[in-house]
Amino acid sequence: MATPTRTEALSLLRSLLRTARHFCDYNVREYAKRRAVDGFRHNRNLSDPSSISSAYADGRAQLEVARRQSTVYSFFAPKVKSIMDPHPAN
């Protein structure tokens, strides 16, 4: 795999954050967001092309897991909204 560009990496981060918004549970949603941002911060200073490619591939795999998990979690969504969830605009 070729070394991903900065644009591709940022696109992956945006996809992970977008997927995190689909989790119904506040705690899981915030964990997914925090995990995505922390992962990118941890790998910010990578310079070896093979390390960058490996981290990008791992991020893509994590995105697929998050997408599957958000679907599964939606089947078991709580009936009552959490007080931590923002109220819809009226």
HELIX and SHEET records of a PDB file:
HELIX    1   1 ARG A    6  ALA A   20  1                                  15    
HELIX    2   2 TYR A   26  HIS A   42  1                                  17    
HELIX    3   3 PRO A   49  PHE A   75  1                                  27    
END                                                                             
